[in-house]
Amino acid sequence: MPRPINRIAAEVITLWGPTRWTDPKGYQIFAMPYLRAMLDIRTLSDCYGVDPAEDIVLYFLSNAAPWRGEDAKRIKAELNQLLKEVKCK
């Protein structure tokens, strides 16, 4: 069973850590609104206001594209797999 999107978002916030917000990287500033929205989303069939969860996740991935490292690679792969599974149904 795939992990809920809000749990993935919570992990990203933990990984980015509070110290980064005193001197954030550019992608964090732009990705944060989508990351916060993802905290209220469990599946890609949910909505955040009028925005489909799928769009929120895609916008997060786009804005977090410069995020690097093993954690980034793993989390981006997990989110992309969720998106791929929705397209296949």
N, CA, C and O atoms as a GROMACS GRO file, in nm:
protein
  356
    1MET      N    1   0.085  -0.118   0.000
    1MET     CA    2   0.000   0.000   0.000
    1MET      C    3   0.089   0.124   0.000
    1MET      O    4   0.182   0.134   0.080
    2PRO      N    5   0.060   0.218  -0.089
    2PRO     CA    6   0.144   0.338  -0.093
    2PRO      C    7   0.128   0.425   0.031
    2PRO      O    8   0.023   0.426   0.096
    3ARG      N    9   0.232   0.496   0.061
    3ARG     CA   10   0.231   0.585   0.177
    3ARG      C   11   0.145   0.708   0.145
    3ARG      O   12   0.150   0.759   0.033
    4PRO      N   13   0.066   0.756   0.242
    4PRO     CA   14  -0.015   0.876   0.219
    4PRO      C   15   0.072   0.998   0.187
    4PRO      O   16   0.183   1.011   0.239
    5ILE      N   17   0.022   1.084   0.103
    5ILE     CA   18   0.097   1.202   0.060
    5ILE      C   19   0.131   1.291   0.179
    5ILE      O   20   0.240   1.349   0.183
    6ASN      N   21   0.039   1.304   0.274
    6ASN     CA   22   0.069   1.390   0.389
    6ASN      C   23   0.187   1.337   0.471
    6ASN      O   24   0.260   1.416   0.531
    7ARG      N   25   0.207   1.207   0.474
    7ARG     CA   26   0.323   1.150   0.545
    7ARG      C   27   0.452   1.178   0.468
    7ARG      O   28   0.557   1.205   0.528
    8ILE      N   29   0.443   1.172   0.337
    8ILE     CA   30   0.561   1.204   0.254
    8ILE      C   31   0.599   1.350   0.276
    8ILE      O   32   0.717   1.382   0.293
    9ALA      N   33   0.499   1.438   0.274
    9ALA     CA   34   0.524   1.582   0.295
    9ALA      C   35   0.586   1.608   0.432
    9ALA      O   36   0.677   1.689   0.444
   10ALA      N   37   0.536   1.540   0.533
   10ALA     CA   38   0.590   1.556   0.668
   10ALA      C   39   0.737   1.513   0.673
   10ALA      O   40   0.819   1.576   0.740
   11GLU      N   41   0.771   1.407   0.601
   11GLU     CA   42   0.911   1.364   0.597
   11GLU      C   43   0.998   1.468   0.529
   11GLU      O   44   1.110   1.494   0.574
   12VAL      N   45   0.949   1.527   0.420
   12VAL     CA   46   1.027   1.630   0.351
   12VAL      C   47   1.054   1.748   0.445
   12VAL      O   48   1.166   1.798   0.452
   13ILE      N   49   0.952   1.791   0.516
   13ILE     CA   50   0.969   1.902   0.609
   13ILE      C   51   1.073   1.867   0.715
   13ILE      O   52   1.156   1.950   0.752
   14THR      N   53   1.069   1.744   0.764
   14THR     CA   54   1.167   1.698   0.862
   14THR      C   55   1.308   1.697   0.802
   14THR      O   56   1.404   1.740   0.866
   15LEU      N   57   1.319   1.648   0.680
   15LEU     CA   58   1.450   1.642   0.614
   15LEU      C   59   1.507   1.780   0.587
   15LEU      O   60   1.627   1.803   0.603
   16TRP      N   61   1.422   1.872   0.546
   16TRP     CA   62   1.470   2.007   0.518
   16TRP      C   63   1.509   2.077   0.647
   16TRP      O   64   1.598   2.162   0.647
   17GLY      N   65   1.442   2.042   0.756
   17GLY     CA   66   1.478   2.092   0.888
   17GLY      C   67   1.453   2.240   0.910
   17GLY      O   68   1.448   2.318   0.815
   18PRO      N   69   1.436   2.278   1.036
   18PRO     CA   70   1.407   2.418   1.067
   18PRO      C   71   1.523   2.514   1.042
   18PRO      O   72   1.500   2.632   1.016
   19THR      N   73   1.646   2.466   1.049
   19THR     CA   74   1.760   2.556   1.030
   19THR      C   75   1.766   2.608   0.887
   19THR      O   76   1.817   2.718   0.862
   20ARG      N   77   1.717   2.530   0.794
   20ARG     CA   78   1.720   2.575   0.655
   20ARG      C   79   1.627   2.693   0.630
   20ARG      O   80   1.647   2.769   0.536
   21TRP      N   81   1.525   2.709   0.714
   21TRP     CA   82   1.427   2.816   0.690
   21TRP      C   83   1.482   2.952   0.730
   21TRP      O   84   1.425   3.055   0.694
   22THR      N   85   1.593   2.956   0.806
   22THR     CA   86   1.654   3.084   0.836
   22THR      C   87   1.735   3.133   0.716
   22THR      O   88   1.755   3.253   0.700
   23ASP      N   89   1.780   3.040   0.634
   23ASP     CA   90   1.853   3.073   0.511
   23ASP      C   91   1.812   2.972   0.404
   23ASP      O   92   1.892   2.888   0.364
   24PRO      N   93   1.685   2.980   0.358
   24PRO     CA   94   1.635   2.877   0.267
   24PRO      C   95   1.699   2.882   0.129
   24PRO      O   96   1.743   2.987   0.082
   25LYS      N   97   1.702   2.767   0.066
   25LYS     CA   98   1.743   2.759  -0.073
   25LYS      C   99   1.625   2.806  -0.157
   25LYS      O  100   1.510   2.797  -0.112
   26GLY      N  101   1.650   2.855  -0.276
   26GLY     CA  102   1.545   2.908  -0.362
   26GLY      C  103   1.432   2.810  -0.387
   26GLY      O  104   1.315   2.847  -0.380
   27TYR      N  105   1.466   2.685  -0.415
   27TYR     CA  106   1.360   2.588  -0.444
   27TYR      C  107   1.270   2.565  -0.323
   27TYR      O  108   1.152   2.538  -0.340
   28GLN      N  109   1.325   2.576  -0.203
   28GLN     CA  110   1.243   2.555  -0.084
   28GLN      C  111   1.136   2.664  -0.072
   28GLN      O  112   1.023   2.636  -0.034
   29ILE      N  113   1.172   2.786  -0.104
   29ILE     CA  114   1.076   2.896  -0.098
   29ILE      C  115   0.960   2.870  -0.193
   29ILE      O  116   0.844   2.889  -0.157
   30PHE      N  117   0.991   2.827  -0.314
   30PHE     CA  118   0.888   2.807  -0.416
   30PHE      C  119   0.812   2.676  -0.398
   30PHE      O  120   0.695   2.668  -0.435
   31ALA      N  121   0.876   2.575  -0.341
   31ALA     CA  122   0.810   2.446  -0.321
   31ALA      C  123   0.725   2.442  -0.196
   31ALA      O  124   0.633   2.361  -0.186
   32MET      N  125   0.754   2.528  -0.099
   32MET     CA  126   0.687   2.522   0.031
   32MET      C  127   0.535   2.535   0.025
   32MET      O  128   0.467   2.460   0.096
   33PRO      N  129   0.476   2.625  -0.055
   33PRO     CA  130   0.329   2.631  -0.059
   33PRO      C  131   0.267   2.497  -0.100
   33PRO      O  132   0.162   2.458  -0.047
   34TYR      N  133   0.330   2.427  -0.192
   34TYR     CA  134   0.278   2.298  -0.237
   34TYR      C  135   0.304   2.190  -0.132
   34TYR      O  136   0.222   2.100  -0.113
   35LEU      N  137   0.416   2.199  -0.066
   35LEU     CA  138   0.447   2.105   0.042
   35LEU      C  139   0.347   2.120   0.156
   35LEU      O  140   0.301   2.021   0.213
   36ARG      N  141   0.313   2.244   0.190
   36ARG     CA  142   0.212   2.268   0.294
   36ARG      C  143   0.076   2.213   0.252
   36ARG      O  144   0.004   2.155   0.333
   37ALA      N  145   0.041   2.232   0.126
   37ALA     CA  146  -0.086   2.177   0.076
   37ALA      C  147  -0.086   2.025   0.082
   37ALA      O  148  -0.188   1.963   0.112
   38MET      N  149   0.029   1.965   0.054
   38MET     CA  150   0.040   1.819   0.057
   38MET      C  151   0.016   1.763   0.198
   38MET      O  152  -0.020   1.647   0.212
   39LEU      N  153   0.037   1.845   0.300
   39LEU     CA  154   0.009   1.800   0.437
   39LEU      C  155  -0.140   1.772   0.459
   39LEU      O  156  -0.175   1.699   0.551
   40ASP      N  157  -0.226   1.829   0.376
   40ASP     CA  158  -0.371   1.810   0.387
   40ASP      C  159  -0.425   1.709   0.285
   40ASP      O  160  -0.546   1.694   0.271
   41ILE      N  161  -0.336   1.641   0.215
   41ILE     CA  162  -0.376   1.547   0.109
   41ILE      C  163  -0.331   1.407   0.147
   41ILE      O  164  -0.216   1.386   0.187
   42ARG      N  165  -0.421   1.312   0.134
   42ARG     CA  166  -0.383   1.172   0.162
   42ARG      C  167  -0.358   1.094   0.033
   42ARG      O  168  -0.264   1.015   0.025
   43THR      N  169  -0.441   1.116  -0.068
   43THR     CA  170  -0.428   1.042  -0.194
   43THR      C  171  -0.436   1.140  -0.311
   43THR      O  172  -0.472   1.256  -0.294
   44LEU      N  173  -0.401   1.092  -0.428
   44LEU     CA  174  -0.409   1.176  -0.546
   44LEU      C  175  -0.552   1.202  -0.593
   44LEU      O  176  -0.573   1.283  -0.683
   45SER      N  177  -0.648   1.134  -0.534
   45SER     CA  178  -0.787   1.161  -0.570
   45SER      C  179  -0.847   1.272  -0.483
   45SER      O  180  -0.961   1.314  -0.505
   46ASP      N  181  -0.770   1.321  -0.385
   46ASP     CA  182  -0.815   1.432  -0.300
   46ASP      C  183  -0.801   1.565  -0.373
   46ASP      O  184  -0.741   1.574  -0.481
   47CYS      N  185  -0.857   1.668  -0.312
   47CYS     CA  186  -0.841   1.805  -0.360
   47CYS      C  187  -0.794   1.892  -0.246
   47CYS      O  188  -0.818   1.863  -0.129
   48TYR      N  189  -0.725   1.998  -0.282
   48TYR     CA  190  -0.686   2.100  -0.185
   48TYR      C  191  -0.754   2.228  -0.234
   48TYR      O  192  -0.706   2.292  -0.328
   49GLY      N  193  -0.863   2.263  -0.171
   49GLY     CA  194  -0.946   2.371  -0.223
   49GLY      C  195  -1.006   2.324  -0.355
   49GLY      O  196  -1.075   2.223  -0.360
   50VAL      N  197  -0.979   2.399  -0.461
   50VAL     CA  198  -1.028   2.358  -0.593
   50VAL      C  199  -0.921   2.289  -0.676
   50VAL      O  200  -0.946   2.247  -0.789
   51ASP      N  201  -0.800   2.278  -0.620
   51ASP     CA  202  -0.688   2.217  -0.693
   51ASP      C  203  -0.682   2.067  -0.671
   51ASP      O  204  -0.683   2.022  -0.556
   52PRO      N  205  -0.674   1.991  -0.778
   52PRO     CA  206  -0.658   1.846  -0.764
   52PRO      C  207  -0.522   1.813  -0.700
   52PRO      O  208  -0.423   1.881  -0.726
   53ALA      N  209  -0.521   1.710  -0.618
   53ALA     CA  210  -0.397   1.668  -0.551
   53ALA      C  211  -0.287   1.637  -0.652
   53ALA      O  212  -0.169   1.664  -0.626
   54GLU      N  213  -0.325   1.582  -0.763
   54GLU     CA  214  -0.226   1.549  -0.866
   54GLU      C  215  -0.150   1.675  -0.910
   54GLU      O  216  -0.028   1.671  -0.926
   55ASP      N  217  -0.221   1.785  -0.928
   55ASP     CA  218  -0.156   1.911  -0.967
   55ASP      C  219  -0.064   1.961  -0.857
   55ASP      O  220   0.047   2.009  -0.885
   56ILE      N  221  -0.108   1.952  -0.733
   56ILE     CA  222  -0.026   1.997  -0.620
   56ILE      C  223   0.106   1.920  -0.616
   56ILE      O  224   0.212   1.980  -0.599
   57VAL      N  225   0.099   1.789  -0.632
   57VAL     CA  226   0.220   1.706  -0.629
   57VAL      C  227   0.310   1.740  -0.748
   57VAL      O  228   0.432   1.749  -0.733
   58LEU      N  229   0.252   1.758  -0.865
   58LEU     CA  230   0.331   1.794  -0.983
   58LEU      C  231   0.401   1.929  -0.964
   58LEU      O  232   0.517   1.943  -1.000
   59TYR      N  233   0.330   2.026  -0.908
   59TYR     CA  234   0.390   2.158  -0.884
   59TYR      C  235   0.502   2.148  -0.780
   59TYR      O  236   0.605   2.214  -0.793
   60PHE      N  237   0.481   2.067  -0.677
   60PHE     CA  238   0.587   2.046  -0.578
   60PHE      C  239   0.711   1.988  -0.646
   60PHE      O  240   0.822   2.038  -0.627
   61LEU      N  241   0.692   1.882  -0.724
   61LEU     CA  242   0.805   1.818  -0.790
   61LEU      C  243   0.878   1.914  -0.884
   61LEU      O  244   1.001   1.913  -0.892
   62SER      N  245   0.802   1.996  -0.953
   62SER     CA  246   0.863   2.094  -1.043
   62SER      C  247   0.948   2.195  -0.966
   62SER      O  248   1.061   2.225  -1.006
   63ASN      N  249   0.894   2.248  -0.858
   63ASN     CA  250   0.966   2.349  -0.781
   63ASN      C  251   1.080   2.290  -0.698
   63ASN      O  252   1.176   2.361  -0.667
   64ALA      N  253   1.070   2.164  -0.662
   64ALA     CA  254   1.174   2.098  -0.583
   64ALA      C  255   1.276   2.026  -0.672
   64ALA      O  256   1.360   1.952  -0.621
   65ALA      N  257   1.271   2.048  -0.802
   65ALA     CA  258   1.363   1.981  -0.894
   65ALA      C  259   1.510   2.000  -0.857
   65ALA      O  260   1.588   1.906  -0.872
   66PRO      N  261   1.552   2.117  -0.810
   66PRO     CA  262   1.693   2.132  -0.772
   66PRO      C  263   1.735   2.060  -0.644
   66PRO      O  264   1.854   2.048  -0.615
   67TRP      N  265   1.639   2.010  -0.567
   67TRP     CA  266   1.670   1.938  -0.444
   67TRP      C  267   1.745   1.810  -0.480
   67TRP      O  268   1.697   1.731  -0.562
   68ARG      N  269   1.860   1.789  -0.421
   68ARG     CA  270   1.947   1.675  -0.455
   68ARG      C  271   1.973   1.588  -0.333
   68ARG      O  272   1.942   1.624  -0.220
   69GLY      N  273   2.031   1.472  -0.360
   69GLY     CA  274   2.071   1.380  -0.255
   69GLY      C  275   1.987   1.253  -0.258
   69GLY      O  276   1.889   1.242  -0.332
   70GLU      N  277   2.026   1.158  -0.176
   70GLU     CA  278   1.959   1.028  -0.173
   70GLU      C  279   1.814   1.040  -0.127
   70GLU      O  280   1.725   0.976  -0.183
   71ASP      N  281   1.790   1.122  -0.024
   71ASP     CA  282   1.652   1.139   0.025
   71ASP      C  283   1.566   1.202  -0.083
   71ASP      O  284   1.452   1.160  -0.105
   72ALA      N  285   1.619   1.303  -0.149
   72ALA     CA  286   1.544   1.369  -0.256
   72ALA      C  287   1.510   1.270  -0.367
   72ALA      O  288   1.397   1.267  -0.416
   73LYS      N  289   1.606   1.192  -0.405
   73LYS     CA  290   1.586   1.094  -0.512
   73LYS      C  291   1.478   0.992  -0.473
   73LYS      O  292   1.392   0.959  -0.554
   74ARG      N  293   1.484   0.944  -0.351
   74ARG     CA  294   1.388   0.844  -0.303
   74ARG      C  295   1.246   0.901  -0.296
   74ARG      O  296   1.151   0.837  -0.340
   75ILE      N  297   1.234   1.021  -0.242
   75ILE     CA  298   1.101   1.081  -0.225
   75ILE      C  299   1.041   1.120  -0.360
   75ILE      O  300   0.922   1.100  -0.384
   76LYS      N  301   1.123   1.176  -0.447
   76LYS     CA  302   1.073   1.211  -0.580
   76LYS      C  303   1.029   1.086  -0.656
   76LYS      O  304   0.928   1.088  -0.727
   77ALA      N  305   1.104   0.979  -0.642
   77ALA     CA  306   1.066   0.853  -0.707
   77ALA      C  307   0.934   0.801  -0.652
   77ALA      O  308   0.850   0.752  -0.727
   78GLU      N  309   0.915   0.812  -0.521
   78GLU     CA  310   0.791   0.767  -0.459
   78GLU      C  311   0.672   0.848  -0.510
   78GLU      O  312   0.568   0.791  -0.542
   79LEU      N  313   0.687   0.979  -0.518
   79LEU     CA  314   0.578   1.064  -0.567
   79LEU      C  315   0.552   1.038  -0.716
   79LEU      O  316   0.437   1.034  -0.759
   80ASN      N  317   0.659   1.022  -0.793
   80ASN     CA  318   0.640   0.992  -0.936
   80ASN      C  319   0.573   0.858  -0.957
   80ASN      O  320   0.494   0.843  -1.050
   81GLN      N  321   0.602   0.760  -0.871
   81GLN     CA  322   0.536   0.630  -0.881
   81GLN      C  323   0.386   0.644  -0.853
   81GLN      O  324   0.304   0.582  -0.921
   82LEU      N  325   0.351   0.725  -0.753
   82LEU     CA  326   0.209   0.749  -0.726
   82LEU      C  327   0.140   0.811  -0.848
   82LEU      O  328   0.030   0.770  -0.885
   83LEU      N  329   0.206   0.908  -0.909
   83LEU     CA  330   0.149   0.974  -1.027
   83LEU      C  331   0.136   0.875  -1.143
   83LEU      O  332   0.036   0.876  -1.215
   84LYS      N  333   0.234   0.790  -1.158
   84LYS     CA  334   0.232   0.690  -1.266
   84LYS      C  335   0.118   0.592  -1.246
   84LYS      O  336   0.051   0.554  -1.342
   85GLU      N  337   0.095   0.548  -1.122
   85GLU     CA  338  -0.012   0.452  -1.093
   85GLU      C  339  -0.149   0.512  -1.122
   85GLU      O  340  -0.239   0.441  -1.167
   86VAL      N  341  -0.166   0.641  -1.098
   86VAL     CA  342  -0.293   0.706  -1.126
   86VAL      C  343  -0.317   0.711  -1.277
   86VAL      O  344  -0.430   0.691  -1.322
   87LYS      N  345  -0.212   0.738  -1.353
   87LYS     CA  346  -0.226   0.745  -1.499
   87LYS      C  347  -0.259   0.608  -1.560
   87LYS      O  348  -0.322   0.600  -1.666
   88CYS      N  349  -0.216   0.502  -1.494
   88CYS     CA  350  -0.238   0.366  -1.546
   88CYS      C  351  -0.378   0.314  -1.519
   88CYS      O  352  -0.421   0.218  -1.583
   89LYS      N  353  -0.450   0.373  -1.426
   89LYS     CA  354  -0.583   0.322  -1.389
   89LYS      C  355  -0.689   0.366  -1.487
   89LYS      O  356  -0.806   0.332  -1.470
   0.00000   0.00000   0.00000
